[in-house]
Amino acid sequence: MITAIVLIKTSVDRIPEIAERIAALESVSEVFSVTGTYDLIAMVRVARHEDLAEVIPGRISKIPGVQATDTHVAFRTYSQHDLEAAFAIGLDS
């Protein structure tokens, strides 16, 4: 599974509607409304690198009100949830 973090600039007056449209896309697991340079951050998870082109420029960037995207592909994922699950294997509560 390939994870991409997509930073998105939008029309400020349409952030909620744009976030909902992005969140409804297949391969988008979460969308966060944030402060700072960007308005939204979307987590995109796909099976192949080629699929990123279909999702990000092919769908996200074409949503009316999306002005720009900046994509970062994750090399590895570290998660407290994953660590806790690994240490809990074989333990009875």
Secondary structure as the mmCIF struct_conf table of DSSP 4:
data_model
#
loop_
_struct_conf.conf_type_id
_struct_conf.id
_struct_conf.beg_label_comp_id
_struct_conf.beg_label_asym_id
_struct_conf.beg_label_seq_id
_struct_conf.end_label_comp_id
_struct_conf.end_label_asym_id
_struct_conf.end_label_seq_id
STRN STRN1 ILE A 2 THR A 10
HELX_RH_3T_P HELX_RH_3T_P1 VAL A 12 ARG A 14
HELX_RH_AL_P HELX_RH_AL_P1 ILE A 15 ALA A 23
TURN_TY1_P TURN_TY1_P1 ALA A 24 ALA A 24
BEND BEND1 LEU A 25 LEU A 25
TURN_TY1_P TURN_TY1_P2 GLU A 26 SER A 27
STRN STRN2 VAL A 28 SER A 33
BEND BEND2 THR A 35 THR A 37
BEND BEND3 ASP A 39 ASP A 39
STRN STRN3 LEU A 40 VAL A 46
BEND BEND4 ALA A 47 ARG A 48
HELX_RH_AL_P HELX_RH_AL_P2 HIS A 49 VAL A 55
TURN_TY1_P TURN_TY1_P3 ILE A 56 ARG A 59
HELX_RH_3T_P HELX_RH_3T_P2 ILE A 60 LYS A 62
BEND BEND5 ILE A 63 ILE A 63
TURN_TY1_P TURN_TY1_P4 PRO A 64 GLY A 65
STRN STRN4 VAL A 66 VAL A 73
BEND BEND6 PHE A 75 PHE A 75
HELX_RH_AL_P HELX_RH_AL_P3 GLN A 80 ALA A 88
TURN_TY1_P TURN_TY1_P5 ILE A 89 GLY A 90
#
